[in-house]
Amino acid sequence: MPQSDDIPVTPAAKVPKARRPVALIWVGFWLAVVLIAAKGLSLGLPKSWDAVMQPSTFSVWSVSFTMPFGAWPVKLMAISWRDVIFALALGGAGEGLASLVRRRPRRAQMVRAVVVGLCAVCALYGVVAHGVYEALDRPLSFDLLRLMRGAAVRSSITERLTVPIAIALIATPLAFLVAALLASRRRFLPPVLLGVMGLWILVGATNRTDAAGVNRKGQRLVLSPHLELLRSTVVGLAGRRLGGVPREFLPGDQDEHRVFGQRGAEPRAGFVPAGNVERPRNVIVIVLESVATKYLQPYGSPYAATPNLLAESKHALVFDEFYAHAPYTFCTFMAVNFSIYPGLPWSYAPAGWSPDWRPRLPPTLAGGLQARGWRTAYLHNGDMDWGGSKFVIKEAGYDTIEDYRDFKAPELTSWGAEDRFLIDRLIQWIDEKPGQPFLAYCWTDQTHHPYARRPGSRKVDFFAGKPLPPHAEALGRYLNVLRETDEHLGRLFAALRERGLADDTLVVITGDHGEAFADPHDHQGHGYTVFEEEVHVPLMLWNPRLFPEGGRRSGVGGHVDLNPTVADVLGAAVPDAWQGHSLFTTARPDRTFFVASVDEYQLGLREERWKYIFEVTGGRESLFDLSVDPGEQHSILAAEPARGARMRQRLAGWIAFEDEFLGAAPASAPRP
């Protein structure tokens, strides 16, 4: 018998070591690192090592500390501590949920996979949020997403998609996933990292003013883009109701907002042609996209972008204090067409819905003139499906409703075609039935971002010999496009004269809202505030027979007053359902109201030379004297408390009236 030690022994099969599951707290840590890096880019990297080492003072619970270095890091902590809490909480909550189902390995594995995937999406969104902040100076919100839906916004997005951001959109989630897989090696964060994260949150939470500084841009950078998107989405889906707004008003503060049929003996007309000359028979209303008074020569712009409007203002009545009620196109669309305030916020049916699910809206000027035998048209060289415009005015009294697709015009950007195609189509439409009176509403498009010039056109340097303004490159593109639009308006005026229609045609020029270029306030674009650069728009009534020497007119008005004013000039009837007043009626109040709801809620009132703004989001209020402070830089509310309180009451009366008058669309109402 062989000895036992001679028997060959088969080595035991190696049991594979169980792979430790991904530690989600580490996943949260790496997400925090990604979000901090994104905020660092938005803050702006320090220009030198000296900037990093600059001494800084910070306080924790009223106890001040001074470090010989760290000014830039402390600012970074101040704008990113919320992001750190969000990331660690997401990872920690995921770890806790996975632990609850640890006895069911498949469920635990699924929980971990879902949390890793969610964190990867959050890392990707951190890059997106940086790009959004660079473009808009604010986090993405539910309202912004709602306004950006559809293909038309493509040009504005791609214009802002830089190569570094495009690379980061791909590289960041990949790098994050690699870090997440490596995170399975250790279950807990080392005490030193926990200490760093805790100190980061503590210093940042007690020093957020350092990062915000005094400007609104810094204050928005403090916000967590993920939490802001989540918060605004919950509020938006639940149905926003204004809270924290002024609610106390005096008896009679609502009377001016009632429709004509409820205003008793108030006169509906006040325009008397000088010398009893004949009133015009034709009307053309031109709404200039994203054009306020700030960059128009008839209103004192230093940039020679609108020479034709300047020349034709000598045959026009120019209104100096005219306003958009909200710095967003659809809001102006509602006010201009139906003479009602656009809503708080805007709605497809601000006056409710009919039983057949059509918007219940007041009659239009077009409908009234159409019934008297006038030809009517609504022409737009943009996309009328954007915002549901075509859906709303389908039965509003227009014989012809066309956009750039109907013109067969080539697309200049995803927003639409060149303005020249709009003017070409308008002139063609006028020529189709000469001799018949007409009304045409024409909405331009080219001055919308991304401000695309006609291919092959010569670029003008509007800043030669002048100091460069903020965002000079974007403003230069905008002014060049505005110059092209002005050229086409010049062609329209010439065409009317050539056809002998100038004296018999009232041409109305206004803007739907303004466009901001961080001058004088630190924001870009439109839709966000009720400051002058976004809501102070032109109003010119052009007719060489009525206004042979031109003229200027003071008095505050808004788009809700446009149709009553045009009807007054024509001598046409004013429907009972219009809220606006003719600007020629002396009985009208010398004020108008505003709302901005895309970002923060801002409400405003212009009365005589005074401008009152109530910022709902932060509960702040301001009062400006525009006669000495047209840039709205210095609130005088402390010096004029009684005036501010009275204007707050008037604003409260408007809010309460609109809440009742406009109502809310049913939740099941269709959306175009």
C-alpha positions as CSV (number, residue, x, y, z in Angstrom):
1,M,0.0,0.0,0.0
2,P,1.4,3.3,-0.8
3,Q,1.9,5.6,2.0
4,S,-0.8,8.2,2.5
5,D,1.7,10.9,1.7
6,D,2.3,9.4,-1.7
7,I,-1.4,9.8,-2.7
8,P,-1.7,12.7,-5.1
9,V,-3.9,15.4,-3.8
10,T,-6.0,17.5,-6.2
11,P,-5.8,21.1,-5.1
12,A,-9.1,22.6,-4.1
13,A,-10.8,24.7,-6.8
14,K,-10.3,28.4,-6.1
15,V,-13.5,30.1,-5.0
16,P,-13.8,33.5,-6.8
17,K,-13.8,36.3,-4.4
18,A,-17.2,38.1,-4.4
19,R,-16.9,41.5,-6.1
20,R,-17.7,44.3,-3.6
21,P,-20.7,46.3,-4.8
22,V,-20.3,49.8,-5.9
23,A,-20.1,52.1,-2.9
24,L,-22.6,54.8,-3.7
25,I,-21.2,57.2,-1.2
26,W,-18.1,57.3,-3.4
27,V,-20.3,57.8,-6.5
28,G,-21.8,60.8,-4.7
29,F,-18.4,62.1,-3.9
30,W,-17.2,61.9,-7.5
31,L,-20.4,63.6,-8.6
32,A,-19.7,66.4,-6.2
33,V,-16.2,66.8,-7.7
34,V,-17.7,67.1,-11.2
35,L,-20.3,69.7,-10.0
36,I,-17.6,71.7,-8.2
37,A,-15.5,71.7,-11.4
38,A,-18.5,72.9,-13.5
39,K,-19.1,75.7,-11.0
40,G,-15.4,76.6,-11.1
41,L,-15.6,77.1,-14.8
42,S,-18.7,79.3,-14.5
43,L,-17.0,81.3,-11.8
44,G,-14.0,81.8,-14.0
45,L,-10.6,80.2,-13.5
46,P,-8.1,82.4,-11.6
47,K,-5.8,84.2,-14.0
48,S,-2.7,83.5,-12.0
49,W,-1.4,81.6,-9.0
50,D,-1.3,84.9,-7.1
51,A,-5.1,85.2,-7.5
52,V,-5.5,81.7,-5.8
53,M,-3.1,82.7,-3.0
54,Q,-4.8,86.1,-2.3
55,P,-5.6,86.3,1.4
56,S,-9.3,85.8,2.3
57,T,-11.5,86.4,5.3
58,F,-14.5,84.3,6.0
59,S,-16.8,83.8,9.0
60,V,-18.4,80.8,10.6
61,W,-21.4,81.6,12.8
62,S,-20.3,85.2,13.2
63,V,-16.7,84.2,14.0
64,S,-14.3,85.6,11.5
65,F,-11.2,83.8,10.2
66,T,-8.4,85.0,8.0
67,M,-6.3,82.8,5.8
68,P,-3.1,83.9,4.1
69,F,-4.5,82.3,0.9
70,G,-7.8,81.0,-0.6
71,A,-9.9,84.0,-1.9
72,W,-10.8,82.1,-5.1
73,P,-11.3,78.7,-3.4
74,V,-13.6,80.4,-0.8
75,K,-15.7,81.8,-3.6
76,L,-15.9,78.4,-5.2
77,M,-17.0,76.9,-1.9
78,A,-19.7,79.6,-1.6
79,I,-21.2,78.9,-5.0
80,S,-21.0,75.1,-4.9
81,W,-21.8,74.0,-1.3
82,R,-25.4,73.2,-2.3
83,D,-24.1,71.0,-5.1
84,V,-21.9,69.1,-2.7
85,I,-24.9,68.5,-0.4
86,F,-27.0,67.4,-3.4
87,A,-24.4,65.0,-4.6
88,L,-23.5,63.4,-1.3
89,A,-27.2,63.2,-0.3
90,L,-28.0,61.4,-3.6
91,G,-25.2,58.9,-3.0
92,G,-26.0,58.5,0.6
93,A,-29.7,58.0,0.0
94,G,-28.9,55.4,-2.7
95,E,-26.6,53.5,-0.3
96,G,-29.3,53.6,2.4
97,L,-31.9,52.2,0.0
98,A,-29.6,49.5,-1.3
99,S,-28.9,48.5,2.3
100,L,-32.6,48.1,3.0
101,V,-32.9,45.5,0.2
102,R,-29.5,43.9,0.8
103,R,-31.1,40.5,1.5
104,R,-32.3,40.5,-2.1
105,P,-29.1,40.9,-4.1
106,R,-30.8,41.5,-7.4
107,R,-32.9,44.3,-6.1
108,A,-29.9,45.8,-4.3
109,Q,-27.9,45.5,-7.5
110,M,-30.7,47.2,-9.5
111,V,-30.8,50.1,-6.9
112,R,-27.1,50.6,-7.2
113,A,-27.2,50.6,-11.0
114,V,-30.1,53.1,-11.1
115,V,-28.3,55.4,-8.7
116,V,-25.1,55.2,-10.7
117,G,-27.0,56.0,-13.9
118,L,-28.8,58.8,-12.2
119,C,-25.6,60.3,-11.0
120,A,-24.1,60.0,-14.4
121,V,-27.0,62.0,-15.8
122,C,-26.5,64.6,-13.1
123,A,-22.8,64.8,-14.0
124,L,-23.8,65.3,-17.6
125,Y,-26.4,67.9,-16.6
126,G,-23.7,69.7,-14.6
127,V,-21.9,70.4,-17.9
128,V,-25.2,71.4,-19.6
129,A,-25.9,73.7,-16.7
130,H,-22.5,75.4,-17.1
131,G,-23.3,76.0,-20.8
132,V,-26.7,77.3,-19.9
133,Y,-25.3,79.6,-17.3
134,E,-22.7,80.9,-19.7
135,A,-25.4,81.7,-22.3
136,L,-28.2,82.9,-20.1
137,D,-26.6,83.8,-16.7
138,R,-29.2,81.6,-14.9
139,P,-29.9,77.9,-14.3
140,L,-32.3,76.0,-16.6
141,S,-35.8,76.0,-15.3
142,F,-39.1,74.3,-16.2
143,D,-40.4,77.5,-17.8
144,L,-37.2,77.8,-19.9
145,L,-37.6,74.2,-21.1
146,R,-41.2,74.9,-21.9
147,L,-40.3,77.9,-24.0
148,M,-37.4,76.1,-25.7
149,R,-39.4,73.1,-26.9
150,G,-39.6,72.6,-30.7
151,A,-37.2,72.7,-33.5
152,A,-37.1,76.4,-33.9
153,V,-34.8,76.9,-30.9
154,R,-32.1,74.7,-32.6
155,S,-30.2,77.7,-34.1
156,S,-29.9,79.5,-30.7
157,I,-28.7,76.3,-29.0
158,T,-26.1,75.3,-31.6
159,E,-24.8,78.8,-31.8
160,R,-23.9,78.6,-28.1
161,L,-22.5,75.0,-28.2
162,T,-18.8,75.6,-28.0
163,V,-16.2,72.9,-28.7
164,P,-15.0,72.6,-25.1
165,I,-18.6,72.1,-23.9
166,A,-19.3,69.6,-26.7
167,I,-16.2,67.6,-25.6
168,A,-17.2,67.8,-22.0
169,L,-20.6,66.5,-22.8
170,I,-19.0,63.3,-24.0
171,A,-16.0,63.0,-21.7
172,T,-17.6,63.9,-18.3
173,P,-20.1,61.1,-18.0
174,L,-17.5,58.6,-19.3
175,A,-14.9,59.7,-16.8
176,F,-17.5,59.7,-14.1
177,L,-18.6,56.1,-14.8
178,V,-14.9,55.0,-14.7
179,A,-14.6,56.7,-11.3
180,A,-17.8,55.1,-10.1
181,L,-16.6,51.6,-11.1
182,L,-13.3,52.2,-9.2
183,A,-15.3,53.3,-6.2
184,S,-16.2,49.6,-5.5
185,R,-12.7,49.2,-3.9
186,R,-13.6,50.9,-0.7
187,R,-16.9,51.1,1.1
188,F,-16.5,54.3,3.1
189,L,-15.0,57.8,2.5
190,P,-11.8,58.2,4.4
191,P,-12.2,60.6,7.4
192,V,-10.0,63.2,5.7
193,L,-12.3,63.4,2.7
194,L,-15.4,63.6,5.0
195,G,-13.7,66.4,6.8
196,V,-12.9,68.2,3.6
197,M,-16.5,67.9,2.4
198,G,-17.8,69.0,5.7
199,L,-15.5,72.0,5.8
200,W,-16.5,72.8,2.2
201,I,-20.2,72.9,3.1
202,L,-19.6,74.9,6.3
203,V,-17.4,77.6,4.7
204,G,-19.6,77.8,1.6
205,A,-22.9,78.0,3.5
206,T,-21.7,80.8,5.8
207,N,-20.1,82.8,3.0
208,R,-22.4,82.7,0.0
209,T,-22.5,86.5,-0.2
210,D,-18.8,86.5,-1.0
211,A,-19.5,84.7,-4.3
212,A,-22.6,86.6,-5.1
213,G,-21.1,90.0,-4.7
214,V,-23.7,92.7,-5.6
215,N,-24.8,91.4,-9.0
216,R,-27.7,89.1,-9.9
217,K,-25.4,86.9,-12.0
218,G,-23.4,85.9,-8.9
219,Q,-26.6,85.3,-6.9
220,R,-27.9,82.9,-9.5
221,L,-24.5,81.0,-9.6
222,V,-25.0,80.1,-6.0
223,L,-28.1,78.1,-6.9
224,S,-27.9,74.3,-7.5
225,P,-29.0,73.8,-11.1
226,H,-30.3,70.4,-10.3
227,L,-32.4,71.5,-7.4
228,E,-33.7,74.6,-9.3
229,L,-34.8,72.4,-12.3
230,L,-36.5,70.0,-9.9
231,R,-38.2,72.8,-7.9
232,S,-39.4,74.7,-10.9
233,T,-40.7,71.5,-12.5
234,V,-42.7,70.6,-9.5
235,V,-44.1,74.1,-9.3
236,G,-44.8,74.2,-13.0
237,L,-46.6,70.9,-13.2
238,A,-48.6,71.6,-10.1
239,G,-49.9,74.8,-11.6
240,R,-48.1,78.0,-10.4
241,R,-50.1,80.5,-8.3
242,L,-48.5,83.7,-7.3
243,G,-47.7,83.7,-3.7
244,G,-46.1,86.5,-1.7
245,V,-47.4,89.2,-4.0
246,P,-49.0,92.5,-3.0
247,R,-52.7,91.9,-2.2
248,E,-54.0,95.1,-0.6
249,F,-55.5,97.7,-2.8
250,L,-57.9,100.6,-2.6
251,P,-61.5,100.6,-4.0
252,G,-61.3,101.7,-7.6
253,D,-57.8,100.4,-8.3
254,Q,-59.3,97.7,-10.5
255,D,-61.6,99.9,-12.6
256,E,-59.0,100.8,-15.3
257,H,-58.5,97.1,-16.1
258,R,-62.2,96.4,-16.8
259,V,-63.2,95.9,-20.5
260,F,-64.7,98.8,-22.4
261,G,-68.2,97.4,-21.9
262,Q,-67.8,97.7,-18.2
263,R,-66.3,101.1,-18.0
264,G,-69.4,103.2,-18.3
265,A,-69.2,106.6,-19.8
266,E,-65.5,106.6,-20.5
267,P,-64.9,107.9,-24.1
268,R,-63.6,105.3,-26.5
269,A,-62.0,107.8,-28.9
270,G,-60.0,110.9,-28.7
271,F,-58.1,111.3,-32.0
272,V,-59.1,114.2,-34.2
273,P,-57.1,114.6,-37.5
274,A,-55.5,118.1,-37.6
275,G,-57.2,120.2,-40.3
276,N,-59.9,117.6,-40.6
277,V,-57.9,115.7,-43.2
278,E,-59.3,112.4,-44.3
279,R,-58.4,109.4,-42.1
280,P,-56.4,106.6,-43.7
281,R,-58.2,103.5,-45.1
282,N,-55.3,101.0,-44.9
283,V,-53.3,99.8,-41.9
284,I,-50.0,97.9,-41.7
285,V,-48.8,96.9,-38.2
286,I,-45.2,95.9,-38.1
287,V,-44.0,94.1,-34.9
288,L,-40.2,94.0,-34.8
289,E,-38.9,90.9,-33.1
290,S,-36.7,91.6,-30.0
291,V,-36.5,95.3,-30.7
292,A,-36.8,97.9,-27.9
293,T,-36.1,101.6,-28.0
294,K,-32.6,101.3,-26.7
295,Y,-31.0,100.6,-30.1
296,L,-33.3,102.7,-32.4
297,Q,-32.1,106.1,-33.7
298,P,-35.5,107.8,-33.3
299,Y,-35.1,107.1,-29.6
300,G,-31.6,108.4,-29.3
301,S,-29.4,105.3,-29.9
302,P,-25.8,106.1,-30.6
303,Y,-25.6,103.4,-33.2
304,A,-26.6,104.3,-36.8
305,A,-28.4,101.0,-37.4
306,T,-31.9,102.4,-38.2
307,P,-31.4,105.4,-40.6
308,N,-34.7,104.7,-42.5
309,L,-36.8,104.7,-39.3
310,L,-35.0,107.9,-38.3
311,A,-35.9,109.6,-41.6
312,E,-39.5,108.3,-41.6
313,S,-40.0,109.5,-38.0
314,K,-40.4,113.0,-39.6
315,H,-43.7,111.7,-41.0
316,A,-44.8,109.9,-37.9
317,L,-46.2,110.4,-34.4
318,V,-43.6,108.9,-32.0
319,F,-44.7,107.7,-28.6
320,D,-41.9,108.0,-26.1
321,E,-43.2,105.9,-23.2
322,F,-44.7,102.7,-24.7
323,Y,-44.2,99.2,-23.3
324,A,-44.5,95.5,-23.8
325,H,-46.3,94.0,-20.8
326,A,-44.0,91.0,-20.7
327,P,-40.6,90.4,-22.4
328,Y,-41.8,87.4,-24.3
329,T,-43.2,87.1,-27.8
330,F,-46.4,85.1,-27.1
331,C,-47.4,87.6,-24.4
332,T,-47.1,90.5,-26.8
333,F,-48.9,88.4,-29.4
334,M,-52.0,88.1,-27.1
335,A,-52.0,91.8,-26.1
336,V,-51.5,93.1,-29.7
337,N,-54.1,90.9,-31.2
338,F,-56.8,90.9,-28.5
339,S,-56.2,94.0,-26.4
340,I,-56.0,92.0,-23.1
341,Y,-53.2,91.7,-20.7
342,P,-51.3,88.5,-21.4
343,G,-51.8,86.7,-18.1
344,L,-49.8,85.8,-15.0
345,P,-48.1,83.8,-16.5
346,W,-49.1,83.6,-20.1
347,S,-51.7,81.1,-21.3
348,Y,-53.0,80.0,-24.7
349,A,-56.4,81.0,-23.5
350,P,-56.0,83.8,-20.9
351,A,-59.8,84.3,-21.0
352,G,-60.7,80.6,-20.6
353,W,-61.8,77.9,-23.0
354,S,-65.0,77.5,-25.0
355,P,-67.0,74.2,-24.8
356,D,-65.4,73.0,-28.0
357,W,-61.9,73.6,-26.6
358,R,-61.2,76.7,-28.5
359,P,-59.6,79.7,-26.7
360,R,-62.3,82.1,-25.5
361,L,-60.8,85.4,-26.7
362,P,-62.0,88.9,-27.4
363,P,-62.6,90.0,-31.1
364,T,-59.6,91.4,-33.0
365,L,-59.4,94.6,-35.0
366,A,-59.0,92.4,-38.1
367,G,-62.3,90.7,-37.5
368,G,-64.1,94.0,-37.2
369,L,-62.6,95.5,-40.3
370,Q,-63.1,92.2,-42.2
371,A,-66.8,92.5,-41.6
372,R,-66.7,96.0,-43.2
373,G,-65.1,94.6,-46.4
374,W,-61.4,95.1,-45.6
375,R,-58.8,92.5,-46.7
376,T,-56.9,91.2,-43.8
377,A,-53.6,89.3,-43.4
378,Y,-51.3,88.0,-40.7
379,L,-47.8,87.5,-42.1
380,H,-44.7,86.2,-40.3
381,N,-41.3,85.2,-41.7
382,G,-40.8,83.0,-38.7
383,D,-42.6,79.8,-37.6
384,M,-46.2,80.5,-36.6
385,D,-46.5,77.1,-35.0
386,W,-43.9,78.2,-32.5
387,G,-45.9,79.2,-29.4
388,G,-49.2,78.2,-31.0
389,S,-49.8,81.5,-32.7
390,K,-51.5,79.9,-35.8
391,F,-53.7,77.8,-33.4
392,V,-54.9,80.9,-31.6
393,I,-55.7,83.2,-34.6
394,K,-57.1,80.6,-36.9
395,E,-60.6,82.1,-36.6
396,A,-59.6,85.6,-35.5
397,G,-60.7,87.5,-38.7
398,Y,-57.7,87.1,-41.0
399,D,-58.2,86.1,-44.6
400,T,-54.6,85.2,-45.1
401,I,-52.4,83.6,-42.4
402,E,-48.9,82.8,-43.7
403,D,-45.4,82.2,-42.3
404,Y,-42.1,81.7,-44.1
405,R,-43.0,78.2,-45.3
406,D,-46.0,79.6,-47.2
407,F,-43.6,82.2,-48.7
408,K,-41.4,79.4,-50.0
409,A,-38.6,81.4,-48.4
410,P,-35.3,79.6,-47.7
411,E,-34.6,79.0,-44.0
412,L,-31.9,81.4,-42.6
413,T,-32.0,79.9,-39.1
414,S,-34.2,77.4,-37.4
415,W,-36.4,80.3,-36.3
416,G,-37.3,81.4,-39.9
417,A,-36.2,83.3,-43.0
418,E,-34.8,86.8,-43.7
419,D,-37.0,89.8,-43.1
420,R,-36.8,90.7,-46.7
421,F,-39.2,87.8,-47.6
422,L,-41.8,89.2,-45.2
423,I,-41.7,92.7,-46.9
424,D,-41.7,91.1,-50.4
425,R,-44.8,89.0,-49.5
426,L,-46.5,92.0,-48.0
427,I,-46.0,94.2,-51.1
428,Q,-47.1,91.3,-53.3
429,W,-50.2,90.8,-51.1
430,I,-51.1,94.6,-51.3
431,D,-50.8,94.4,-55.1
432,E,-53.1,91.4,-55.5
433,K,-56.3,93.5,-55.0
434,P,-55.5,97.2,-55.6
435,G,-58.2,99.6,-54.5
436,Q,-59.6,97.5,-51.7
437,P,-58.8,98.7,-48.1
438,F,-56.6,96.4,-46.2
439,L,-55.2,95.6,-42.8
440,A,-52.0,93.5,-42.4
441,Y,-50.2,92.5,-39.2
442,C,-46.6,91.6,-40.0
443,W,-44.2,90.1,-37.5
444,T,-40.5,90.1,-38.3
445,D,-38.1,87.4,-37.2
446,Q,-34.5,88.1,-38.2
447,T,-33.5,90.1,-35.1
448,H,-34.1,87.1,-32.9
449,H,-31.1,85.3,-31.6
450,P,-28.7,84.1,-33.1
451,Y,-28.9,87.4,-35.2
452,A,-28.0,85.9,-38.6
453,R,-27.2,88.3,-41.4
454,R,-28.1,87.8,-45.0
455,P,-25.5,85.6,-46.6
456,G,-22.8,87.7,-48.3
457,S,-23.9,90.9,-46.7
458,R,-21.2,93.4,-45.5
459,K,-20.6,93.6,-41.8
460,V,-20.6,97.1,-40.3
461,D,-18.4,97.9,-37.3
462,F,-20.8,100.0,-35.1
463,F,-18.2,100.4,-32.4
464,A,-15.4,102.0,-34.4
465,G,-14.0,104.9,-32.4
466,K,-16.3,104.0,-29.5
467,P,-15.6,102.1,-26.2
468,L,-16.6,98.5,-26.6
469,P,-19.8,97.7,-24.8
470,P,-20.5,94.5,-22.9
471,H,-21.0,91.5,-25.2
472,A,-19.8,93.6,-28.1
473,E,-19.6,90.6,-30.5
474,A,-23.2,89.6,-29.9
475,L,-24.4,93.2,-29.9
476,G,-22.5,93.9,-33.2
477,R,-24.3,91.0,-34.9
478,Y,-27.6,92.2,-33.5
479,L,-27.1,95.7,-34.8
480,N,-26.1,94.4,-38.2
481,V,-29.3,92.4,-38.5
482,L,-31.3,95.4,-37.2
483,R,-29.7,97.4,-40.0
484,E,-31.0,94.9,-42.6
485,T,-34.5,95.0,-41.1
486,D,-34.4,98.8,-41.3
487,E,-33.4,98.6,-45.0
488,H,-36.5,96.4,-45.7
489,L,-38.7,98.9,-43.8
490,G,-37.3,101.6,-46.1
491,R,-38.3,99.5,-49.1
492,L,-41.9,99.2,-47.7
493,F,-42.2,103.0,-47.3
494,A,-40.9,103.5,-50.8
495,A,-43.3,100.9,-52.2
496,L,-46.3,102.7,-50.6
497,R,-45.2,106.0,-52.1
498,E,-44.7,104.5,-55.5
499,R,-48.2,103.1,-55.5
500,G,-49.8,106.3,-54.2
501,L,-50.8,104.6,-50.9
502,A,-48.6,106.6,-48.5
503,D,-51.2,109.2,-47.5
504,D,-53.9,106.6,-47.2
505,T,-52.0,104.0,-45.2
506,L,-51.3,104.1,-41.5
507,V,-48.0,102.2,-40.7
508,V,-47.6,101.2,-37.1
509,I,-44.2,100.2,-35.9
510,T,-43.6,98.6,-32.5
511,G,-41.4,95.9,-31.0
512,D,-42.6,92.7,-29.2
513,H,-40.0,93.2,-26.5
514,G,-36.4,94.2,-26.1
515,E,-33.1,92.3,-26.1
516,A,-30.6,92.8,-23.3
517,F,-26.8,92.8,-23.7
518,A,-25.7,93.3,-20.1
519,D,-26.2,97.0,-20.3
520,P,-27.0,98.5,-17.8
521,H,-28.0,95.3,-16.0
522,D,-26.1,92.1,-15.9
523,H,-28.4,89.9,-18.0
524,Q,-28.6,88.9,-21.7
525,G,-31.5,88.0,-24.0
526,H,-35.1,88.5,-23.1
527,G,-37.9,87.1,-21.0
528,Y,-36.3,87.5,-17.6
529,T,-36.9,91.0,-16.2
530,V,-39.1,94.0,-16.5
531,F,-36.2,96.5,-16.8
532,E,-36.4,99.1,-19.5
533,E,-34.1,97.3,-22.0
534,E,-36.6,94.4,-22.1
535,V,-40.0,96.1,-22.0
536,H,-39.6,99.7,-23.3
537,V,-40.5,99.3,-27.0
538,P,-41.2,101.8,-29.8
539,L,-44.5,102.9,-31.1
540,M,-44.5,105.0,-34.3
541,L,-47.7,105.9,-36.2
542,W,-46.6,106.8,-39.7
543,N,-48.8,108.6,-42.1
544,P,-47.5,111.6,-44.2
545,R,-51.0,113.1,-44.4
546,L,-51.9,112.9,-40.7
547,F,-48.4,113.8,-39.5
548,P,-46.7,115.8,-42.2
549,E,-44.1,117.3,-39.8
550,G,-44.0,114.3,-37.4
551,G,-44.3,114.8,-33.7
552,R,-43.6,113.2,-30.3
553,R,-46.1,112.3,-27.7
554,S,-45.6,111.5,-24.0
555,G,-47.9,109.5,-21.8
556,V,-47.5,105.9,-20.7
557,G,-49.1,103.1,-22.6
558,G,-48.7,99.5,-23.5
559,H,-49.5,96.9,-26.1
560,V,-52.9,96.4,-24.7
561,D,-53.6,99.9,-25.9
562,L,-52.4,99.4,-29.5
563,N,-55.6,98.1,-31.1
564,P,-57.8,100.8,-29.4
565,T,-55.4,103.5,-30.6
566,V,-55.4,102.2,-34.2
567,A,-59.2,101.9,-34.2
568,D,-59.4,105.5,-32.9
569,V,-57.2,106.8,-35.7
570,L,-59.3,104.9,-38.3
571,G,-62.6,106.0,-36.7
572,A,-63.5,102.3,-36.3
573,A,-65.7,100.8,-33.5
574,V,-64.0,99.5,-30.3
575,P,-65.3,96.1,-29.1
576,D,-66.7,95.9,-25.6
577,A,-64.3,93.1,-24.7
578,W,-61.0,95.1,-25.1
579,Q,-59.1,96.0,-21.9
580,G,-56.9,98.7,-23.5
581,H,-57.5,102.4,-23.9
582,S,-56.8,104.7,-26.9
583,L,-53.6,106.6,-26.2
584,F,-55.5,109.7,-27.5
585,T,-58.2,109.5,-24.9
586,T,-57.5,112.0,-22.1
587,A,-59.5,109.9,-19.6
588,R,-57.1,107.0,-19.7
589,P,-54.7,106.5,-16.8
590,D,-51.1,107.4,-17.4
591,R,-49.7,104.0,-16.5
592,T,-49.2,100.4,-17.5
593,F,-48.2,97.1,-16.0
594,F,-45.6,94.4,-16.5
595,V,-44.8,90.8,-15.6
596,A,-41.8,88.6,-16.2
597,S,-42.2,84.9,-15.3
598,V,-39.6,82.9,-17.2
599,D,-37.0,83.1,-14.5
600,E,-37.8,85.0,-11.3
601,Y,-41.2,86.4,-11.0
602,Q,-41.1,90.2,-11.5
603,L,-44.1,92.5,-11.5
604,G,-43.9,96.1,-12.4
605,L,-45.8,99.3,-12.9
606,R,-44.9,102.5,-14.9
607,E,-46.8,105.6,-13.8
608,E,-45.9,108.9,-15.2
609,R,-42.1,109.2,-14.6
610,W,-42.0,106.5,-11.9
611,K,-41.2,102.8,-12.3
612,Y,-42.1,100.3,-9.5
613,I,-40.8,96.7,-9.5
614,F,-41.8,93.9,-7.2
615,E,-39.6,90.9,-7.3
616,V,-41.8,88.0,-6.1
617,T,-39.0,85.4,-5.8
618,G,-36.9,87.4,-3.4
619,G,-39.7,89.6,-1.9
620,R,-37.7,92.7,-3.0
621,E,-39.2,96.0,-4.3
622,S,-37.7,99.0,-6.0
623,L,-38.8,102.4,-7.1
624,F,-37.0,104.4,-9.8
625,D,-37.4,108.0,-11.1
626,L,-36.8,107.4,-14.8
627,S,-36.5,111.1,-15.5
628,V,-33.2,111.2,-13.7
629,D,-32.3,107.5,-13.6
630,P,-33.3,106.0,-17.0
631,G,-31.0,103.0,-16.4
632,E,-32.8,102.0,-13.2
633,Q,-29.6,101.9,-11.2
634,H,-30.7,103.5,-7.9
635,S,-33.9,102.7,-6.1
636,I,-35.4,105.6,-4.2
637,L,-38.0,103.6,-2.3
638,A,-36.5,104.6,1.0
639,A,-36.8,108.3,0.1
640,E,-40.3,107.9,-1.4
641,P,-42.1,105.3,0.8
642,A,-45.6,106.8,0.3
643,R,-45.3,106.7,-3.5
644,G,-43.9,103.2,-3.4
645,A,-46.8,102.0,-1.1
646,R,-49.4,103.6,-3.4
647,M,-47.9,102.0,-6.5
648,R,-47.8,98.7,-4.7
649,Q,-51.5,99.0,-4.1
650,R,-52.2,99.7,-7.8
651,L,-50.1,96.7,-8.7
652,A,-52.1,94.6,-6.2
653,G,-55.3,95.8,-7.8
654,W,-54.1,94.7,-11.2
655,I,-53.0,91.3,-9.9
656,A,-56.3,90.6,-8.1
657,F,-58.3,91.7,-11.2
658,E,-56.3,89.5,-13.6
659,D,-56.6,86.5,-11.3
660,E,-60.4,86.8,-11.5
661,F,-60.7,88.0,-15.1
662,L,-58.3,85.6,-16.8
663,G,-59.0,82.5,-14.7
664,A,-57.2,79.3,-15.4
665,A,-57.5,76.9,-18.3
666,P,-58.8,73.4,-17.4
667,A,-56.0,70.8,-16.8
668,S,-57.4,68.8,-19.7
669,A,-57.2,71.7,-22.1
670,P,-55.3,70.8,-25.3
671,R,-52.0,72.3,-26.1
672,P,-51.0,73.0,-29.7
